[in-house]
Amino acid sequence: MKTIKTHLFEYTEYRKYLEQLLSDRGRKKQLCEFIPCQTTFFSNVMAGSANLSLEHAIRTCEFLNLSEKESHYFMLIVQLGKAGSKALEGYYLKQIREIQIEQQKISSKISAHDTIPVHDQVTFYNSWAYAAIHILCAVEAYQSRRAIREYLHLSAKNIDPIIDFMIEKGVIQEKNGRLSQGSTRIHLAKGSPFLIKHHSNWRMKAIQSLDVEREHDLHYTMVMSLSKKDIEKMKQIIFDAITRTDQLLKETGDETVYSFSMDWFKI
């Protein structure tokens, strides 16, 4: 059976998750045959007039080839959908939020193997140009030193030492004058002393971009007042946007380079 992967942990409504996964023609029928259940019943489930039983839900996990962790989460959101009181909804929602928070700790999903050593991160995060060049090496049009210099409007004196450093560390590779991304991963764990520098590098670039009016650029700043009970709701909205962005980036092509920064903090 074909394995289907998506960002399950961004969902709190199991119907929306299934709607995305089962959008291909014939998939809903295949699931109904696998569970098994009547297609009319499943249509009612998707319409919101019926719910999957827990037995249906665990069979759905098997059909989708979900991992143990994913299956546990799916069972929770099914039970949330079946909850008949606010107290029971809160009980399941608390467990769901805890798992979603865990998923935000991206470092728990990324192996320390083949990541750039801490002592080299001092150099890498000293300038925004390192990350920019690393990403540019994924775009065919910029896979040469000259193309990168012209795109970033920087001289060979500035660009070449950065490229040479990243080649040495395995972050990028060069073959016959063609640059590409290497096997060494670039990742900052939560709590890293270089996070502040990384954030400030790209916030400064965002400020600089305000002076250049480009068609697809977007800048938005808002200072707000809100109730304390809605603070976590706002944070969840932002988290959902981040996870959806992550999913899109896994499916998109490499044609151009953009920066995406997001902040949510108390004044």
C-alpha positions as CSV (number, residue, x, y, z in Angstrom):
1,M,0.0,0.0,0.0
2,K,1.3,3.4,-0.9
3,T,2.4,5.5,2.1
4,I,0.9,9.0,2.3
5,K,2.7,11.6,4.3
6,T,1.4,15.0,5.4
7,H,1.6,17.3,8.4
8,L,-0.9,15.5,10.6
9,F,0.1,17.5,13.7
10,E,-1.1,20.7,12.3
11,Y,-4.7,19.4,12.4
12,T,-7.2,19.4,15.3
13,E,-10.1,18.3,13.1
14,Y,-9.7,14.8,11.7
15,R,-12.2,15.4,8.9
16,K,-10.1,18.2,7.4
17,Y,-7.0,15.9,7.6
18,L,-8.8,13.0,5.8
19,E,-10.3,15.4,3.2
20,Q,-6.8,16.4,2.2
21,L,-5.4,12.8,2.2
22,L,-8.3,11.3,0.4
23,S,-8.8,13.9,-2.3
24,D,-7.5,11.5,-5.1
25,R,-10.3,9.8,-6.9
26,G,-11.1,6.4,-5.5
27,R,-9.2,6.8,-2.2
28,K,-12.3,7.2,0.0
29,K,-13.8,4.0,-1.5
30,Q,-10.5,2.2,-0.8
31,L,-10.6,3.3,2.8
32,C,-14.2,2.2,3.2
33,E,-13.3,-1.2,1.9
34,F,-10.3,-1.5,4.2
35,I,-12.1,-0.4,7.4
36,P,-14.7,-1.8,6.3
37,C,-17.7,0.5,6.4
38,Q,-20.5,1.7,4.0
39,T,-19.5,4.6,1.7
40,T,-22.8,6.3,2.7
41,F,-21.8,6.2,6.3
42,F,-18.3,7.6,5.5
43,S,-19.9,10.4,3.5
44,N,-22.0,11.3,6.6
45,V,-18.8,11.3,8.7
46,M,-17.1,13.7,6.3
47,A,-20.3,15.9,6.2
48,G,-20.2,16.1,10.0
49,S,-23.5,14.2,10.7
50,A,-21.7,11.1,12.0
51,N,-18.4,10.2,13.6
52,L,-15.8,7.5,13.1
53,S,-15.9,4.9,15.8
54,L,-12.6,4.2,17.6
55,E,-12.4,0.9,15.7
56,H,-12.9,2.8,12.4
57,A,-10.2,5.3,13.5
58,I,-7.5,2.7,14.3
59,R,-8.2,0.9,10.9
60,T,-7.8,4.3,9.3
61,C,-4.4,4.7,10.9
62,E,-3.4,1.3,9.4
63,F,-4.7,2.3,6.0
64,L,-2.7,5.5,6.0
65,N,0.4,3.7,7.3
66,L,0.7,6.2,10.2
67,S,3.5,5.7,12.7
68,E,2.8,4.9,16.4
69,K,3.1,8.6,17.3
70,E,1.0,9.7,14.4
71,S,-1.7,7.1,15.2
72,H,-1.9,8.2,18.8
73,Y,-2.4,11.8,17.7
74,F,-5.0,10.8,15.1
75,M,-6.9,8.9,17.8
76,L,-6.9,11.9,20.0
77,I,-8.3,14.3,17.3
78,V,-11.0,11.7,16.5
79,Q,-12.0,11.6,20.2
80,L,-11.9,15.4,20.3
81,G,-14.4,15.4,17.4
82,K,-16.6,12.9,19.2
83,A,-16.5,14.8,22.6
84,G,-20.0,15.7,23.8
85,S,-19.0,18.3,26.4
86,K,-16.7,21.3,26.8
87,A,-14.9,19.5,29.7
88,L,-14.2,16.5,27.5
89,E,-13.1,18.7,24.6
90,G,-10.7,20.4,27.0
91,Y,-9.4,17.1,28.2
92,Y,-8.4,16.0,24.7
93,L,-7.4,19.4,23.5
94,K,-4.9,19.7,26.3
95,Q,-3.2,16.5,25.2
96,I,-3.3,17.6,21.5
97,R,-1.7,20.9,22.3
98,E,1.1,19.2,24.3
99,I,2.0,17.1,21.3
100,Q,1.8,20.1,18.9
101,I,4.2,22.0,21.2
102,E,6.5,19.0,21.1
103,Q,6.4,19.1,17.3
104,Q,7.5,22.7,17.4
105,K,10.8,21.6,18.9
106,I,12.2,20.8,15.5
107,S,15.5,19.8,17.0
108,S,13.9,16.6,18.4
109,K,13.3,15.5,14.8
110,I,16.7,16.4,13.4
111,S,19.7,14.2,14.1
112,A,22.8,15.8,15.4
113,H,24.7,13.7,12.8
114,D,26.0,15.6,9.8
115,T,25.1,19.0,11.3
116,I,27.6,21.9,11.2
117,P,29.7,21.8,14.5
118,V,29.0,24.5,17.1
119,H,32.5,26.1,16.7
120,D,31.8,26.6,13.0
121,Q,28.4,28.1,13.7
122,V,30.2,31.1,15.1
123,T,31.4,31.9,11.6
124,F,28.2,30.7,9.7
125,Y,25.9,33.0,11.7
126,N,28.2,36.0,11.7
127,S,26.5,37.2,8.5
128,W,23.2,36.7,6.6
129,A,25.2,35.9,3.5
130,Y,26.1,32.4,4.6
131,A,22.5,31.2,4.8
132,A,21.6,33.2,1.6
133,I,24.3,31.5,-0.4
134,H,23.5,28.1,1.0
135,I,19.9,28.5,-0.3
136,L,20.9,30.0,-3.6
137,C,22.9,26.9,-4.3
138,A,19.6,25.0,-4.6
139,V,18.4,27.2,-7.4
140,E,19.8,26.2,-10.8
141,A,20.1,29.8,-12.1
142,Y,22.5,30.7,-9.2
143,Q,24.7,27.6,-9.0
144,S,28.0,29.5,-9.8
145,R,30.1,31.9,-8.0
146,R,29.6,34.6,-10.6
147,A,25.8,34.2,-10.5
148,I,25.7,34.5,-6.7
149,R,27.9,37.6,-6.7
150,E,25.7,39.3,-9.3
151,Y,22.5,38.3,-7.5
152,L,23.6,39.5,-4.1
153,H,25.5,42.5,-5.4
154,L,28.7,41.4,-3.5
155,S,32.3,41.3,-4.7
156,A,34.4,38.1,-5.2
157,K,36.4,39.4,-2.2
158,N,33.3,39.1,0.0
159,I,31.7,36.0,-1.6
160,D,34.5,33.6,-2.3
161,P,35.8,33.2,1.3
162,I,32.2,32.4,2.4
163,I,31.8,29.8,-0.4
164,D,35.2,28.3,0.4
165,F,34.3,28.0,4.1
166,M,31.0,26.2,3.3
167,I,32.7,23.8,0.9
168,E,35.2,22.9,3.5
169,K,32.5,22.2,6.0
170,G,30.4,20.2,3.6
171,V,27.5,22.7,3.6
172,I,27.8,23.2,-0.1
173,Q,29.9,21.4,-2.8
174,E,31.5,22.5,-6.0
175,K,32.1,20.3,-9.1
176,N,33.3,21.7,-12.4
177,G,32.4,25.2,-11.3
178,R,28.9,24.2,-10.4
179,L,27.7,24.7,-6.8
180,S,25.1,22.7,-5.0
181,Q,24.0,22.0,-1.4
182,G,26.1,19.5,0.5
183,S,25.1,16.8,3.0
184,T,25.8,18.8,6.1
185,R,22.6,20.2,7.6
186,I,22.1,23.7,8.8
187,H,20.0,23.7,12.0
188,L,19.8,25.7,15.2
189,A,18.4,24.0,18.1
190,K,16.1,25.9,20.5
191,G,18.2,27.6,23.0
192,S,21.3,28.0,20.8
193,P,23.4,31.1,21.6
194,F,23.4,31.8,17.8
195,L,19.6,32.1,17.5
196,I,19.6,35.8,18.4
197,K,22.2,36.5,15.7
198,H,20.3,34.5,13.1
199,H,17.1,36.3,13.9
200,S,18.7,39.7,13.9
201,N,20.6,39.1,10.6
202,W,17.3,38.5,8.8
203,R,15.3,41.2,10.6
204,M,18.0,43.7,9.4
205,K,17.6,42.4,5.9
206,A,13.8,42.8,6.2
207,I,14.4,46.5,7.2
208,Q,16.7,47.0,4.3
209,S,14.1,45.5,1.9
210,L,11.6,48.3,2.9
211,D,13.7,50.7,0.8
212,V,13.1,48.6,-2.3
213,E,9.5,48.2,-3.6
214,R,9.1,44.8,-5.2
215,E,5.8,43.3,-6.4
216,H,5.7,40.2,-4.3
217,D,7.3,41.5,-1.1
218,L,5.0,41.7,1.9
219,H,5.6,43.6,5.2
220,Y,3.0,43.6,8.0
221,T,3.3,44.9,11.5
222,M,0.6,45.1,14.1
223,V,0.5,46.0,17.8
224,M,-2.6,44.7,19.5
225,S,-4.5,44.2,22.7
226,L,-6.3,41.0,23.3
227,S,-7.7,38.8,26.1
228,K,-5.4,36.4,27.9
229,K,-7.5,33.4,26.9
230,D,-6.8,34.2,23.2
231,I,-3.0,34.4,23.5
232,E,-2.6,30.7,22.9
233,K,-5.1,30.9,20.1
234,M,-3.0,33.5,18.3
235,K,0.1,31.4,18.9
236,Q,-1.6,28.4,17.4
237,I,-2.6,30.4,14.3
238,I,1.0,31.4,13.8
239,F,2.2,27.8,14.4
240,D,-0.3,26.6,11.8
241,A,1.0,29.1,9.3
242,I,4.6,27.9,9.9
243,T,3.7,24.2,9.6
244,R,1.7,24.8,6.4
245,T,4.7,26.8,5.0
246,D,7.0,23.9,5.9
247,Q,4.6,21.5,4.0
248,L,4.6,23.7,0.9
249,L,8.3,24.0,0.9
250,K,8.6,20.2,0.8
251,E,6.5,20.1,-2.3
252,T,7.7,23.2,-4.2
253,G,10.4,23.7,-6.8
254,D,13.7,25.7,-6.4
255,E,13.3,28.7,-8.6
256,T,13.8,31.8,-6.5
257,V,14.8,32.7,-2.9
258,Y,12.7,34.6,-0.3
259,S,13.0,35.3,3.4
260,F,10.2,34.6,5.9
261,S,10.3,36.0,9.4
262,M,7.6,35.9,12.1
263,D,7.4,37.4,15.6
264,W,4.9,37.1,18.4
265,F,6.0,38.7,21.7
266,K,4.6,40.5,24.7
267,I,5.3,44.3,25.0
